[in-house]
Amino acid sequence: MCFVALSHFSWTLETTQPGLEDMLQNVAMIASPTFLLLSGAMLGLLQLRRKDGLSLLASRLFHRGLFVLVVGHLVISGASALAHHKPYWSVVLDRIYITDVVALCLMLLPRITARRSVSSLLTIGIVMYLVALFASYLWRPTERPGVVLEQILFGMHGHPGHQLMVFASPVIPYIGIYIAGIGLGSYIDKMAGGSIDSRESWRIVGVALSMLFVAVCAKAGWMLAHLDVQTEFGSVVHSLTSPFQKLPPSPAYLMTFTSLGILALCSFFWMERHAARALPLRAFAVLGQCSFFVFILQFYIFGPMSDRPDLFGGHLWWLSYAGSMAVIWSLALLWRKARGNRVFDVTYTLTHGRNGGLAKPAGGAVT
């Protein structure tokens, strides 16, 4: 959530410090794959810890996903319309946010992925990503309906004159990352009892560092090959090896920022084992447990701020960001104390009763 906020805060620097804006946008690219991975990991943990209530869990998460997909999309679109000075209903129709993909995952995956092994979940996730990757390069529709479908499902390379969607988080590769995250959560619960000890932590760190090493080698290979980016082959190799090729997500992008996200996760497990670090851990937990609320809130804060680059985008930009995050954190804390995440279960409560047979509501960190 901190990196999501950093990415959207950088809008305030577009006119005053464009170079800094680009740098912050690149740094904040860790947000999307990490958000998907950790949300999936939470689902994996929930499925293993509630084996006797999987049907009820799936039903509750379906309703939560439906709420996020419909109500959440409408609310976020309002913030986007204000930030970009666009008509509201055009923004509703021409954008697909990452929260929309997470909502689809909550609606579709709990019944499909339950009781699957860690290896099968990781395999399914990787295969889905590779299918989307090949499709994005091999299928190049020219008619507008096909172009829109390509952008929604796989991510778009750019079709001047045909693009109807202003922004669309690619559904297929993002669901693949989410499923891999479910596998990670299942691994944590099965192999480490829900907490990473030193041995398991270093094993996951080793995987993350290996992914990062492969991404660096791929980029180095591109640089050493001296391929002409103006040719079709050179352009394809460049996009595949670029760690900043987000849409469609390149292998180098995913390996780089997913590995950094995994390392961040391991650092939180390390903090959990050291009581002296309990305070920052609890502070970050407020943002994580209210992630969807924070996601919406930061849109409504940073959108208006982008209209005043003279005030917020100067040399003290870091102070503006820190102050904004302090406000966001304070409101998130109030939201958590008021148990605001219950609003996401409103349709489930109406159809199944207050708890619907579950002793505890599904964790807010899933969304």
N, C-alpha and C positions, 0 to 999 in steps of 0.2 A: 504494500500500500504506500510506503514511503517513496518507492521508485515510480509508482503510478502518479503520485502527486507531483514528483519532481518533473516527470515528463510533461504534465499539463501546466505546471508552473512556468516552464520554459517558454510558453506562449508569450509571456510578458517581456521576453528578451528579443523577440523577433525583429523589432525595428532598432532597438538601441545597441544590442550586442549579438548580432546574428551568428557569429562564430561560437560564442559561448552557448547559444541556444542549440546549435548542432551538437556540441560536445555533450551537453546535458541530455539531449535526446538519445544519443548513442549510449551513454551510461545507463539511462533508464530502460534500455531495451531488455534488461534482466527481468522486468516486471511481468510481461505476458507469460513466458514459459514457466516462470516460477509460480505465478498465481495459479495456472492450470495444474502444475505438478503437485503443489501443496493441497489444493482443493481435492484433487483425485486421491492423494494420500490420506486425507481425512475420511473420505468415503471408504477406502480400503480398511482403515482402522475400525470404522463403525460397523462394517459388514462382518468382520471377524468377532467383534465384541458383542454383537447382537444376533448371534446365529439362530436363536430361537424366535426372533421377531423380525426376520428379514422381509416378510410380506408387508408388515406394518411399517417398517422403515422405508421400504420402497414406495409405499403409498404416500407417506408423509413427504418424502423428498420429491415425489412427482408433483404434489400440490405446491411445494415450495418453489420448484423450478417453474411451474406454470405462473406463479405470482411474479417471479423475477422476470420471466420472458414477456409478460403482458404489461403489468403495472410498472415494473422496473424500467422496461424499455421506454414507456411513455414519459416517465419522470426524468430519466437521463436525457431524452430527446429535448425536453424543455430547457435543460441546462445548455445543451449543444446549440439550440436555436438562439439562446441569449448570447452565448459566447461568440458565435459566428454570424450573428445578425441575419439569420435565415428564417423563412416562414416555418412555423412549427410543424405542420403536417408533411412538408417536403423533407424535413429532417427525420421525422418518424419513419418515412418510407425509404430513404436513401442511405441509411447507416445500419450496420450490424455490429454491435459492441461485443467485447469479449464476454461480458456477463450474459449475453444472449446464448453464446455457445455453452457456457457453464450451466445455464438453465436447461438447455437441451440434454446435457450430460446427466443432470439430476433427474430428468424425466425419463430417460431411456436406459441408462446404464445400470442402475442398482439391481434390476432383475436379470440382466444379461451377464454381468460380471460376478455375481455372487457365487461363492464356492469354487471359483476358478483358481488354478495354481498361479504362483508368482511368475513362473516362466511363460505360461500361456498368456497372461496379461501383458507382459513385456513384449512378447512376440506379436500379439494382435496390435498393440500400439505402434510398434515399429513398422509393421506391414501396412497399416492404414496410412502412416506418414509417407512411406515410399510410394504407395499407389497414388496418393495425392501429388507427390513430387513429380512422378512420371507423367501424370495426367496434365499437370500445369505446363509441362514443356512440349508434350506431344499433341495435345488438343488445343488448337488455336481457332476458336469459332470467330466468324466475322459478322454474323447477324446479332442484333442486340439481345435477343432472349438468351442465346448461347453465351454471349459475353457476360451477361449478368449471372447466369448459372455458374460459369467458370469462376467468377470473382467470389461468389458466395461459398462455393464448395471447396475450391482449391487455392484461391488467391490469384490476383491478376498481375500480369507483367506490364500492362498498359496498352490500351487500344484507343488512340485519339479519335474522337468523334463518335465512339460507341459506348463509352463508359456512362452508365446510368447511376451506379452506386458511388456515392462520394467516399465511403469507407465501409469495408466489410471484413470482419475477422473471419479467416477461412475456416469453414466448419470441419472438414474432414481431417486435416492435419492437427487441428487443435483438439479434436476428440481423441485422436491417437495419442497425443501428449497426456491428455487426461487419463486415459486407460493405463498408460505407463505409470502415471502417478498412483493409480489404484494399486498397481503391482508393488510400487515402493512402499505404500502404506501397509500392504499385506506382509511384505518382507519384514518391516519394522516390528509388526505385531507377532509374527510367527517366530522369527529368529531371535528377537531381542526382548520379547515380552512387553512391547510398547515403549521401551526406553533403550536408547543406544548406549551400550557399554563401550569400553575402549576398543575392543577387538572389532565389533561390528561397525563402529564409527569409522575406524581406519579403513575397513574394507570398502565402505561407501565412498570415503574420501579418495581412495585409490581409483575407483571407477570414474569419479568426477574428474580427477586429474588426468586420467587416460583420455577421456573425451576432449578435454581442453587441449591436450598435447596433439591429438589428431587434427583438431581444428586449426591449430597453429601451423602444423606441418602442411596442411592443405593450402593455407594462405601462402606459406613460404614457397610451395611448389608452383603456385600461380605466378608469384613474383619472379622466380628463377626461370620460368619457361618463356617469359617475355612475349606472351601471346598478345595479338592485336585485339583490343576490346571492340574495335569497330567491325570485326568479322563476326558472323553468327556463332561460330564455334568458340571464339574468344569471349564473346559476350556471355554465352551459357556457362563456360568454365568460371568466368569472373563472378557471376551471380551465385554459383554453387559454392564457391570458396570464400565468399564475402561474409564476415561475421555480422554485417549490418544490413543484410538482405532479409528484411522482415516479412515482406509480402510479395510473393509467397515465401514462406520461411525456408531459407536455405539450410542444408545440413550443417554448414559451418556456424550459422546463426544459432541453431538449436543446440549444437554441441557446446558452443561457447557459453551461452547464457543459461542453458539448463544445468551445466556443470557448476557454474557460479551460484545458481540457485540451490543446488544440492549442498555445496560447501557452506552456504549461508545457513541451511537447515542444520547441518552438523554443528555449526558454531553455536546454534541455539541449544542443541542437546548438551554441548560442552558447558554453556552457561547454566543450564539446568542442574548440572552436577556440582556446581560451585556456588555455595550459598551467597558468597560475596557479590555475585553477579545477578542475584535474584531480582533486584530492583529494576534494572533495565529490561530484564526478561518480562517482568510483569507489565512494564510500560508498553513494550511492543505487543504483548498479548492483547491489550485493549484494542489496538488497531486491527489485529487479526480476527478477534472474536466479533468485531463489528464491521467486517470488511466491506459488505455490500453497502451499508450505511455510509461508510467512509468514502467508498467509490462515488456515490451520488453526491455527497457533501462537497468533495473537492472540486467537482465540476462546477458547482454553484459558487464556489469561492474563487477559483482561478479563472473562470470565464470572465466575470466583470473586471478582475485585476488586469487581464490582457488588454483592456481598453485604456489603461493608464500606465503605459510603459515608462513615462516620465517619472511616475511616482514609485513604481515597484520594480522597474527594470534597470535601475542605475547600478553603481558600483557596490552598493550595499544590498544587492539582490539576495545574497545568502541570508541576510537578516530578515528580509521579507518572507523568504521561504520558511525559515525557522519560526517566525512569528505566526505564519499561516498554519504550520503543522501543530503549533501549540494550541491554536484555536480548534483545529480539527480533533486533536487528541482529547481536549477538554469536553467537547461536545460528544465524542464517542464514549467517553467515560460516563457521561450523564445518560446516554442512550443505553449503555450496558446496565447501569444501575436501575433504569426504568424497565429493563427487560424488553427493550424495543424490538428485538429480533422475533418476538412473538407475532408481530404483524405479518411476517412472511408465511406464517402457518394459518392465516385467517380462513382460507377456503377449506383446509383440512379440518380445522376446528368446527366449521359450520356443518361439514358432512359427516364427521366421525366423532364429534364430541370433544371435550377439552383435551384429553390425552390420547384418545383413540386406542387405548390398550398398551401404550408405551409408558414405562415408568418415568422416563425422562425424554424431553424433546430432543430431536436431532440437533447435533452441534451446529452452532451458528457459524463456526469457522468454515463449514463446507461451502457457504456462499459468502 
